[in-house]
Amino acid sequence: AVELESIKQMSSLNVALYKKVELLERAMAKCEKISANADKAAFYRDTIIPAMDEVRRASDELEKICPENVWPIPTYAELLFNV
């Protein structure tokens, strides 16, 4: 039962992460069409950075429960001490 619940939780978080990444990718594609630097900066502030925060939150939650040996994204420790 514990394993099944873990799988359900990971699956749910994986779907959430996938959707958040899709939203971020769409926002970035929209941003590429903005030519004025001030407008682009405002779009980053108002849209891109919040979307990145959402991706990070979903990823952080998934990282907490995903086994380290299958986690595909570098952890903070790996980024800090192995670069």
Stockholm file with secondary structure:
# STOCKHOLM 1.0

chainA/1-83         AVELESIKQMSSLNVALYKKVELLERAMAKCEKISANADKAAFYRDTIIPAMDEVRRASDELEKICPENVWPIPTYAELLFNV
#=GR chainA/1-83 SS CHHHHHHHHHHHHHHHHHHHHHHHHHHHHHHHTCCSHHHHHHHIIIIIHHHHHHHHHHHHHHHHHSCGGGCCSCCHHHHHHCC
#=GC SS_cons        CHHHHHHHHHHHHHHHHHHHHHHHHHHHHHHHTCCSHHHHHHHIIIIIHHHHHHHHHHHHHHHHHSCGGGCCSCCHHHHHHCC
//
